[in-house]
Amino acid sequence: MIDPIILRENSKIIEETLKKRGWRTDITAVQSADEKYRQLLQTVEKMRAAINERSKSKVTIKEQEILRVDKRKLKASETALAKAKLKAEALLRELPNLLKDDVPAGQDENDNVVIKVVGKPPHFPFPFKDYLTLAAEHDLIDLERAAKVSGSRFYYLKNEAALLSMALVHYGLDLAVNEGFVPILPPVMIGEEAMSGMGYLEHGGEDETYHFIKDNLYLVGTSEQSIGPMHKDEIIEADRLPLRYVAFSTCFRREAGSYGKDTKGILRVHQFDKLEMFSITTPERSNEEQEYLLSLQEKFMNGLGLAYRVVKLCAGDLGAPSARTYDIETWIPSQNRYRETHSTSTTTDFQSRRLRIRYRRPDGTVALVHMLNGTLVAVNRPLIAILEYGQKENGTINLPLVLKPYLFGKEYIA
């Protein structure tokens, strides 16, 4: 949620963000609701002060009756104030985060800006096989039986594919822990306040999540949705920052808006495993922290030897909580194009304001923290690339040597 002071004192910044993102939002309605709330607040505070002052002195029977009437009026005004506050906050929550100045203009992925290309797509001097063909030959992925059990967009990983998925996670975990990140296995079901606090329920976000209505719990679509709310309502001492976590979880997505996209295979699925980095830091260090998360993602990719590019997302392609996002897109031979495998975003104080997460400065004052997230590995897409890059003419599949310690010494799939 953006700072309401900006809404009151510099709404042009919000209007510019909305225009750049391509969002159609009536900012005047938000301002009107906020103004009504503030006016009611002033009225209620004056009524309370007057009643408290009169209650301190002795009053006549007639004055007591007037006081009782005024108290009933106050109660009615407090009820109206509570409703006005809910409406104002609800409308404010509909607004996306303010953009960083360097976010490029544009409305979709075609307008994203490539800022770095690393490695060259592999060349195959023999007939190329996509990962599903390789998986069938080596008994690595079973889509048919998964469909029998769970429906479409589910899968079984078997044999070396199962080992490879866990090796990728262990490799990423070692990388992050050696950098001082705290490893976490978080809950994958979280309450509505936590999910809403992270800003993932507005603008169709609820359609993307699995919601257990009876329990009012949501399955996470990414583990940062569970990690961010850990420090809800806390004040963190400045000398503890940055707090850095690396969390492993299974993630669940309905893929409600992806009808007809990537329906075959394991590229876009309802359930997958993911290792996520999450940072909590001061506003002064948040830009530097995002670059640091990106550097770790690149370190992970360079170890695997996969060709990739770094992309800065344009305004129209950003999620509502993000103020800036970098994607790493890996070359997938069977797709003949780069596909997103990693993402890192700064949400500035958009999430921390909702969750009331602050830090105490050395001078004793408190301020909102900045929160950032970054994928270290979302297993399926790197797995696809590894299988396709590693294929050899004799039918074997070479595996990245960096994963050998996690694969019981295996260097290839026979």
Protein Blocks (a to p, Z undefined) as FASTA:
>chain_A
ZZfklmmmmmmlmmmmmmmnopacdfklmmmmmmmmmmmmmmmmmmmmmmmmmmmpccdf
klmmmmmmmmmmmmmmmmmmmmmmmmmmmmmmmpccdddfklccdjbfklpccfbdedja
dddfbdcddfklmmmmnopacfklmmmmnoghiacdehjlmmmmmmmmmmmmmmmmmnop
acddddfbdcfklmmmnopmgghllmmpccdfknopacdfbfklmmmmmmgoiacdfklp
ccddddddddddeklmlghiakgcjkbccbdcdddddddddfklmmmmmmmmmmmmmmmm
mmnopacddddddfklpcfklmbdcddddddfklopacdfbdcddekjmmmmmnopacdd
fkopacddddddddfbdfklmmmmmmmmmpcfkopacddfklmmmngopabdZZ
